[in-house]
Amino acid sequence: MMKLIKMEKVKDGRYLKNYELTYVNKAGHEKKYEIVSRKELSGVEDIGKKVSGLSIAAVNGKKLLLLKEFRMGVNKTVYNLCAGMLEKDETLEECVSRELYEETGLSVKRIIDILPASYAAVAISDTKTHIVFVEAEGEFSDHTSENEWIEAGFYSREEVAALLKTAEFSSRAQMIAYFFSKNCFPDKSLL
């Protein structure tokens, strides 16, 4: 069995904290591993404990909301879900409404379902987020910062199926898009 034995913060960035973990591998040897976290961690017992934010799977009528956005980490435009980080003392529902509005101008008509928090990038981070299914309404408008480029749109099942063959996606957006294109969504009346 492998066991973490200590953790040291090696960099404290504006949005990410870098940590070096020391662990004992299954052969009994001490090894090092690097992770990043959106949270301040006081010890190995804190890793993966706190929820950072959410991703929103939104529909309107029989169409899925997808964001086309430039992502610095891959230096390209990809299809993604509306997503964001919880602010201090903000409820999950407040975060859903704020992020949906900031990134698209839309509002939440109703929350359909909230999945338990899951890990977004287990190989490099303890970032833990919820996936929230919503029905959205309103008109698109841009409320993003000057540091974001986002183009929001609603896509039919057929359009999503075509995009899946040619476009690049974040992994969560790709999974949601795939199941939507196969007529799977928590509220079947919206398909």
N, C-alpha and C positions, 0 to 999 in steps of 0.2 A: 504494500500500500504506500502511496505517496503522501507526504505530509509537509505543509508549509510550516517553517519554523521562525521566520522573521521577515519584516518588511521595512524598507527604507524609502522615504520620498527622495527622488533625485532631481525633480524639477517641479516647480509650482507655476504653471502657465495660467493665463487669464481664464480659460475655459476647461482645460484639462490638467490633471495632476499626474505626473509620471512616477511610478513606483518600481523598485527592484525587489523582487521576492526571492528569498532563499528557501529552498525546499530540499527534502531528502527524497531521491527517486526510489523506484522499486528495488534497485540493486543496493540501496543503502548509501549512495553517494550524494554529497551536497552539491546542488546545482543552483543556477541563477535563472530568473525569468523576469521579463519586463511587462508591465501592464500600464494602461492609462485608466483614469477614473474621472468622472465629472464631479465626484464628491470628495470631500476631505475625509481620508481614512485614518483612524487613530491606531489601528492594528489589524492583523490578519483576520480577526473575527468580524471586522466591518466589511470585508470584501463581499460584494454582491448582495448586501442587505437592503440598501435604500433604492427606492424607485426614483428614476431621474426624470421621466417624462412619458410621452405617448406618441403613437402613430394613429392617424384617423383614416378609416376606410369609409368614405362618404359616398352616398348615392343620391340622385335626384331623378325622380321618374324611374326610367329603366336604364339609367346611365351611371357610370362609375366616375368619380372625381380622380383625376391623375394630375400631378404637377410635373411639368417639364422644367427642370431647374439645373443651373450650373452648380456642380459640386467640386469644390477645391480639391478634396482628397483624391479624386480621380481625374481632375483637369478636363472635365467634359460635362455636357448636358445629358442628364438621365431622367427617366420617368421615376417618380417617387410619390409617396403618400404625403399628405399634409402631416406635419409632425412638429414637436417642440418639447421644451423642457418646462417642468413645473417651477413656478416662481415661489418664493418663500411665502408660506401660509396660504397658498392657492389650493383649492380643491381640484380634483380631477375634472369635474364637470366645468368649472371655471376655466381651466386650462384648455379644454376642448373648444369651448366657445371663443376664447381669446385667439388661440392659434389658427382656427379655421377662418376667423375674421381677418387676422393680420396677413395671412398668406393668400387669401382668396377674395375677401370681402363678403363671403357667404355667412349665414347664420345657421345654427343648429335648430332644425325643426323638432327633432326628437333623437334621443339616444336609444339605439336598438339593443346594444349589448356591449359589455366591457369584459375583455378577456383578462385573466390574471396576468400580472407582470411577467415578462420573459426577458431573457438576455439578448441583446442586439448584436454583439460581436464577441462571443466567448473566447476566441483565441487571443484577443488583445485588450479586452476591457470588461469591467463589471457593470457596464451600462445596462440598466434594467428598465423596460418601458412596457406600458399597456398598449394593446390594440383596441381601439374603440370604434364600433360600428355606429354610424349616424346616418340619418336622413337630413340632407342639407337643403337650404332654400335661399333665394335672393339672387342678386346680380354680382358678377365678378367685378372686383375693383382691387387696385394695388395699394396695399398698406405696408409693404415690406420696407426694410431699411435700404439704404443705398449700397449696402454690402451683400444684398441678395438679388438674384435674378430668377424669378419664378413666373411661369406662364401656366395658369390653371385652366383646365377644360374638363367637360363631361364627355365620356366616350361610351358608345353602345357596346354590347357584347361582341358584335362583329368587328367593330373598330379595335377593341381591346385584343381580340384574337389575332388580328393582323399585326398589331404593334408587337405582340409577344414573339412574332417570327422575325422582326426586323430591328426593333429598338432595344436600347440598353436600359435596364431597370436597377433600382436597389432591390435587394433580395426580398424584403417584406412586400414592397409594391408588386414585384413579380408574382409572388405567391397569391396575394389578394387578387391581382388581375387574372391570373390563371383560373382560380376558382370562380370568379365572377363570369369569365368567358364560358365556363362550363355550367352556368346556370345555378351556381351554389352561392348562397348569401344567407345570413341568419334570418332575414325576413323575406320569404319567397314572394310575397305580394309585390315587392319592389323589382322583381326580375321580369 
